[in-house]
Amino acid sequence: MAAIRASFVLAAAALLALWCSDHGGVVASDPSHLQDLCVADKASTVRINGVACKDLKDVAAEDFFFSGLHRAGNTTNKQGSAVTAVNVAQVPGLNTLGISLARIDYTSHGLNPPHTHPRATEILTMLEGSLYVGFVTSNPENKLFTKVINKGDVFVFPKGLIHFQFNYGTTDAVAIVALSSQNPGVITIANTVFGSKPSIKDDILAKSFQVEKTVVDQIQAKF
Ligand SMILES: *[C@@H]1O[C@H](CO)[C@@H](O)[C@H](O)[C@H]1NC(C)=O
């Protein structure tokens, strides 16, 4: 009896392994939701891929609401740009829905520096002003695609690729971006490479960037 049970368990495990290799969790965006709502329960300590759902009786219209995107972000900073994010951190009702957005403000000569969203494609709509935008494909091509975009224009930054926006104009620029994740994440290249805590050893960065260690130390000191 025990032997039969053991072989049944083995067969079930083999089937599961086969199914997993076939359906190996490869999805093109956030996993699709299996219920109407899964409003993020910020108080929950349950760790899942996403955020645990609130009890439906505690869900309110406020969970799907954000106000203030008519206001410009504060661009008084070294880059001259400001991102006002509206993702699951601000709107709990976005949990499991695979979508979010942001307002980006750029002062004259403001830059949204090279960065990537590990979990989202981004689509940008120009509301005011002009931008020089671009993204670079992965190795080995590292091909740069750029364009100058004006009011009413739309530009796409494919998922995971390094991209930037620069306001070369003399007036402020404003864009709204939509992202294909409730939690797109941001990896700003300069900050992660030169501003990590603790720092990446300067001899490693010197060799990576083919410069003297003093150059690396100089850049790291700015973060
Ligand atoms: C904008 O940010 C700068 C730098 O942090 C700060 O000095 C200034 O008070 C901020 N302005 C507003 C309106 O919040």
The ligand as a Tripos MOL2 file, in Angstrom:
@<TRIPOS>MOLECULE
LIG
   14    14     1     0     0
SMALL
NO_CHARGES

@<TRIPOS>ATOM
      1 C1         11.5710   72.4470   -4.0800 C.3       1 LIG1
      2 O1         12.7300   71.7270   -3.6990 O.3       1 LIG1
      3 C2         13.7680   72.5870   -3.2090 C.3       1 LIG1
      4 C3         15.0070   71.7030   -3.0180 C.3       1 LIG1
      5 O2         14.7380   70.5840   -2.2210 O.3       1 LIG1
      6 C4         13.2820   73.2590   -1.9310 C.3       1 LIG1
      7 O3         14.3130   74.0930   -1.4450 O.3       1 LIG1
      8 C5         12.0250   74.0420   -2.2290 C.3       1 LIG1
      9 O4         11.5090   74.5950   -1.0360 O.3       1 LIG1
     10 C6         10.9770   73.1720   -2.8880 C.3       1 LIG1
     11 N1          9.8710   74.0090   -3.3350 N.am      1 LIG1
     12 C7          8.6180   73.7280   -3.0540 C.2       1 LIG1
     13 C8          7.5840   74.6520   -3.6040 C.3       1 LIG1
     14 O5          8.2860   72.7720   -2.3640 O.2       1 LIG1
@<TRIPOS>BOND
     1     1     2 1
     2     1    10 1
     3     2     3 1
     4     3     4 1
     5     3     6 1
     6     4     5 1
     7     6     7 1
     8     6     8 1
     9     8     9 1
    10     8    10 1
    11    10    11 1
    12    11    12 1
    13    12    13 1
    14    12    14 2
@<TRIPOS>SUBSTRUCTURE
     1 LIG1         1 GROUP 0 **** ****
